[in-house]
């Protein structure tokens, strides 16, 4: 799932249970506490780190969509394929769609 909280960034900073929350029901930067004696990342570091994780996730999870869009025939061509499949009792349209999807699978 797409990272939505700074906690996802924090687990990439150091190993182990190095951080926690002074209020576990309100996990905001102001409630972030450090358990291991190390330094607390800045709020900007957390925000930017989360944004970088989100950007990487978006890129990875959108790449198959972009590839599929580029590989599919135009809607007009697909409609023509459907017409001729119906007329000739063939499955060329389904085969073409299946090929694009198998060549560009969802992650």
N, C-alpha and C positions, 0 to 999 in steps of 0.2 A: 504494500500500500504506500501511497505517496506520503512522505514525511510531513507532519503538520505541527509538530511541537519541538521546542528547543531541546527537549530531552533526547530526541533522536540524534541531534548534533553532539550533545554532551557525552553520549556513550562512545563517540569516536575520538574523544579528546585524550582519555587515559583509560587504562585497563582497570577492572575491578569496580567495586562499589565506592567510588571516590566522592560522589555527590549525593545529596538528598534534598528534601524540601522541609522548611520549617512549618509549612501547612500543606500536607499531602493532598488536600482537597482543592488547593489553589496553587497549582504549579506554575508560578510566574517567576520571572527573573529575580524580583525583589525577595522571593522566598527561597532562592537557591542557597544551599549551604555546602561547604566543602568539608569532607570527613578526613582526608588523608594528609592534611597539612600543606598541600600544594596551593598554588594560586587559583583564584576564582577567575574564570574567563570574563572578559568584559561583556556587557549586554550587546554591544555591537558585534563582538566575535560570535556570540550565540545567534544573533539575528542573521548575520552574513553566512555563518556556517550552515544554518537551516536553509537559507536561500540557495546555497550551493548544492546541498543535497536534493532540494526540490528541482532545481534546474537539471541536475544529472538524471534524476528519475524521469522528468518530463521528456528529456532528450531520448533516453533509452526506451521509454514506453510509447513515444510518438513515432519512432523511426519506422516501425512496421506499418503504421498507418500511412506515412508519407510514401513508402515504397509501394504499398497497395494502390494508393491513388494514382501514382505514376504508371503502374502496370495495367490497371483496368482499362478496357476500351471505353470510348465515350458512351454516354447514355444512348445516343442515337444509334450507334453501332450495336450496343447490347439489345436494344429493342428490335433492331433488324434481325439479329441472331435469334431472338425469341420467336419472332414471326416465322422465320424459316424452319426453326426447330419444330414448331407446332405444325406447320404445313407439311414438313417432310418426315415427321415422327422421329427426329433426332434429338440428341442431348448436347450439342456443341456448346451452347451457352453455359450450362451447368459445368461442363468439363473445363471451360475457360476460367470460370469463377473459381472452381476448386483448385486449379493450377496456381492462380495468383495467390490464393489463401495458403496453399501448402508451401509455395516458394517464399512467402512472407508471413510466417506464423506469429501469432500473438506471443509475447514473452511469458 
